[in-house]
Amino acid sequence: MASAQEPTTGPRLTQRRRAAGEPAHPADPAYLDLDALERQARELLPPDVVDHFAGGADRETTLGEATAAWRAWRLRPRVLTDVGPVALATTLLGTDVATPVGIAPWAHQAMAHPEGERATARGAAATGALVTVSTSSTTSLEDVAAVRPTGPRWFQLYRLHSPAHTDDLARRAGRAGYTALVLTADLPVLGRRLRDLRNDFALPAGLPLPHHPPADGTGPAPAGTPRWTTADIARFADLSGLPVVVKGVLRGDDAARCVAAGASAVWVSTHGGRQADPVVASAAALPEVVEAVGTEAEVYADGGIRSGSDVLTALALGARAVFVGRPAIWGLATGGADGVARVIGGLTGELAHTMALCGLDDVRAVGRDAVARAAWR
Ligand SMILES: Cc1cc2nc3c(=O)[nH]c(=O)nc-3n(C[C@H](O)[C@H](O)[C@H](O)COP(=O)(O)O)c2cc1C
C-alpha cells in the first residue's frame, strides 16, 4: 500500500524518472492515475470528510452524469497537418496562464491538508495554472496572496449574512492583487447534501474561516438578506476594481443577461453536483452558453473533468479554460503542493498528448470541428 510520501500517481515509468531526479515528462500519457489518487486520499482522510468532499446533492444524479457527459463527444483527429510542439499557454481575462486547466474554488482546504490553500497556491504556481480562492477558505485571501504575490489568482465571492462584510471582501480582493472576482451564483440556498446529513457531518472545531464573521457560520445568507441580481455584477466590479466572472451559469439566456449586465466571463458549472439536482450537465449546457455569449465574454466550464480528452472536448465546445475541483482535492490530500502540481501537470500533459494525436498544436485555436457527438448514442 502506498504511503503519503510515495509518488501518488503513475506508473513505474514516472516513478523511475522521479527516482532518477528527472521530472516526469508532462506529456507522458501514463502520468496521471486519478482513480488511484482518489483511492489513496480515501485511505488518508476520515470517512465523513471523504463523503463531504466527494458527495453531491439529493440523489447525486448530476454528480454521476458529469464525466459521462463530456464523454458523449468524440474527437475528430486531423492527419498530415505538420503538428509542432503543442502550445498550452493562453490568457484568461488578460492574465497569462501556462495551461487552460485551472483550480476551482473549494472550501475548507485545511481539512484535506494542514497547509490548505497555501499548498494549493504553491502547486498552482509550480504549473503556471490559475488558482481560485474560496470565500470559505481556511487561509485569508491576503495570506494566500503572500504565497503567490504574482501569477494568476482569482477570488471567489459568496453572498454572506452581512452585505457590508461581503462588499468588504470584494474590496480586499482588489487590494490584494487578485485579477478577477468570481461571483458564485448557484447558491441562493445550500443544496441538500444527503451524505453530510446522514453522517451528521460538522466542520472540525477550530477550523479557521477567516472570511466568515464568527456569528455567521458558513451557511448561506438567511432569508431577509438582499438577494443578488444581475445589478450586483457591475456593483462588485466597481467595488473591487476587478472584472467579474459569474460562476454557476447553465442557460444561454442567463449567460446573455450576465454579460449585458457587465460580466466579463461566465463559468458553466453545476457546483460539482452539490446544488440543484438533477440539473443539465456542464457539457450539455456549454454549447448553448457559448452561442448566447458569442465573442462578448469568455466562457469557462467545470464539473467532471477527469482527463486530457475531457479538457479538449470542453475547449472544442467553446470553453476558454476548464477548472477542476475534486482532482485538486485528492492531489492536495495525498501530496500537498506537489500533489496539486501533479494533478494539474498530469491533466495538462494528457491534453498536450491528445492534441498532438488529433493534429492540433495550440489550445487557443481548438475549433468546434474538433469534436462530434458520439454517433451511436
Ligand atoms: C468539497 C467542495 C467544496 C467546494 N467549495 C466551493 C466554494 O467554496 N465555492 C464555489 O464557488 N464552489 C465550490 N465548489 C464547487 C467547485 O468550485 C467546482 O464547481 C466543482 O468542484 C467542479 O466539479 P469537479 O469537482 O467534478 O471538478 C466546491 C466543490 C467541492 C467538491
The ligand as a Gaussian input file, in Angstrom:
#p B3LYP/6-31G(d) Opt

LIG

0 1
 C      -15.667000      19.981000      -1.411000
 C      -16.078000      21.051000      -2.381000
 C      -16.117000      22.376000      -1.949000
 C      -16.496000      23.377000      -2.847000
 N      -16.486000      24.677000      -2.411000
 C      -16.811000      25.663000      -3.285000
 C      -16.734000      27.026000      -2.895000
 O      -16.341000      27.347000      -1.775000
 N      -17.094000      27.967000      -3.797000
 C      -17.528000      27.654000      -5.068000
 O      -17.851000      28.545000      -5.855000
 N      -17.569000      26.358000      -5.469000
 C      -17.221000      25.375000      -4.620000
 N      -17.228000      24.076000      -5.055000
 C      -17.527000      23.771000      -6.475000
 C      -16.245000      23.824000      -7.308000
 O      -15.789000      25.152000      -7.463000
 C      -16.443000      23.260000      -8.715000
 O      -17.523000      23.917000      -9.337000
 C      -16.666000      21.745000      -8.764000
 O      -15.962000      21.088000      -7.739000
 C      -16.214000      21.210000     -10.138000
 O      -16.534000      19.867000     -10.273000
 P      -15.471000      18.652000     -10.040000
 O      -15.285000      18.535000      -8.563000
 O      -16.172000      17.497000     -10.647000
 O      -14.190000      19.006000     -10.771000
 C      -16.844000      23.050000      -4.183000
 C      -16.790000      21.723000      -4.604000
 C      -16.409000      20.724000      -3.726000
 C      -16.325000      19.307000      -4.225000

